[in-house]
Amino acid sequence: MSTDEQIGYQLLRLWLPLETDLQAFLSACAEAVAWLDGERIKSAQGLLQLSEQLRGSGAATGSPLSAVLIWEQDALQVHWEGQSNPSVLLKAESYRVEKEQLERLREYLSARFEVIDSETLRWQNQQMAAHYRQTKEDMEAELNDLQKALDSRQLELAKSIMAAETDSLTNALNRRAFDDYAPKAYYHAKRQRQEEISLLLIDLDFFKEINDEHGHHQGDEYLRHVVNVMESVVRSGVDRVYRIGGDEFAILFHAGAQAACSKAMKLLEQLDWAVSIGIASLDRVEGDNSFVEFYELADNALYEAKNSGRGRVAVAGCQKRSEQGCQHPCMLLQEPSD
């Protein structure tokens, strides 16, 4: 028989969900070895190894594993799903295997396994179905465990991020959170064009005197009070309150200058006119400013508010009281000449 004729000559394929199926397949393999002039004793070790390999792949455990007995490249081999290398039971070295021999062997094996009683088939199907169900349950349990582990890890990560971005004294967001979020929000608003955003920089007036006269404990309580007032003024989940220094705060307010000024005046009133506030709003500034430049506008407005007597609000870009969004009581950066 030529090499071309010998390649891929399938002799038998069996499902091996049951122990009886595995034993029947191994028996058929032994008969094939003898049929093709092989010696049973020499093949015994190969069959034992094949049994262990098939069991390792799920044979006789209800798994829907099929094995194929094939004559390929002058050798009797067994192939199955998940194998790394086929199991070789017989190698033709000093003799020739004819096509007629293989045909008769295939007919014999086909006839032997052609009729399988209905009870055996039913039992095979039950075992394979049970294996599928168990595999599905195991996978779902594993996925559930993985999801729980992922949820737990994400919660830990969220807590770590929150801890890293939260001021431990006041529970406001800290400078790190401000530096991370504020520029992104600013540039996003610029890209959207119609979206408004304002930055309020707030400095506590005479905070040093509070610490000197009443002690740091009272000063800490005052800082917490200030944050509580700020958070009561802004919209939860929309605007953000930051403590960016010892007695310096920032509010990123998603609104224009007029609304920001109104909020600032409300904040000033609730804090007994003891803070100075500088505001920069995207709808009040001109030019293609970077976030650093936008921040400097708010900082300059804050300086103007403090330099003009403290306890007041200044808005960057407001030069005339008649301008919309710049009416009294917000103060101007530059008083009108008239």
Sequence and secondary structure as in RCSB ss.txt:
>XXXX:A:sequence
MSTDEQIGYQLLRLWLPLETDLQAFLSACAEAVAWLDGERIKSAQGLLQLSEQLRGSGAATGSPLSAVLIWEQDA
LQVHWEGQSNPSVLLKAESYRVEKEQLERLREYLSARFEVIDSETLRWQNQQMAAHYRQTKEDMEAELNDLQKAL
DSRQLELAKSIMAAETDSLTNALNRRAFDDYAPKAYYHAKRQRQEEISLLLIDLDFFKEINDEHGHHQGDEYLRH
VVNVMESVVRSGVDRVYRIGGDEFAILFHAGAQAACSKAMKLLEQLDWAVSIGIASLDRVEGDNSFVEFYELADN
ALYEAKNSGRGRVAVAGCQKRSEQGCQHPCMLLQEPSD
>XXXX:A:secstr
  HHHHTTEEEEEEE  SHHHHHHHHHHHHHHHHHTT  HHHHHHHHHHHHHHHHHTTTTTT   EEEEEE SSE
EEEEETT SS EEEEE SSS   HHHHHHHHHHHHHHHH   HHHHHHHHHHHHHHHHHHHHHHHHHHHHHHHHH
HHHHHHHHHHHHHHTB TTT SB HHHHHHHHHHHHHHHHHHSS   EEEEEEETTHHHHHHHH HHHHHHHHHH
HHHHHHHHS TTTSEEEE SSSEEEEEESS HHHHHHHHHHHHHHTTT EEEEEEETTT  S   HHHHHHHHHH
HHHHHHHTTSSSEEETT   TTSTT  TTSB SS    
